[in-house]
């Protein structure tokens, strides 16, 4: 899967940037779809992805090392500043605040939700 990196437009739009990277659109468009230009909730993230045809795991999984991550997932990270949404795809972290990285940004607790495309019926 090809991901085009998007930097968060504001400090409160990491979720919109993650959704925009997954869906191939802009954070501004995601804000309009959600009716929200501030912090996104897990429910908003899941609903938008599922409406777009993605399967998102229901279970939040804690992770310590990147070797434990599935191929494609969204991340919730407790960074020194705040809780933060990020994206992981095929060995690369696409972090809306910190850029494209080989490992997690500085974070104490880390959780993920696996994402995959729906199979054709």
Protein Blocks (a to p, Z undefined) as FASTA:
>chain_A
ZZdddddfbfklmmmmmmmmmnopafklmmmmnopabdcdfklmmmmmmmnopacdfbdc
ddfbfklpcfbdcdddddfkbccddddeehiacdfknopcfbdcddfbdcdddddddddZ
Z
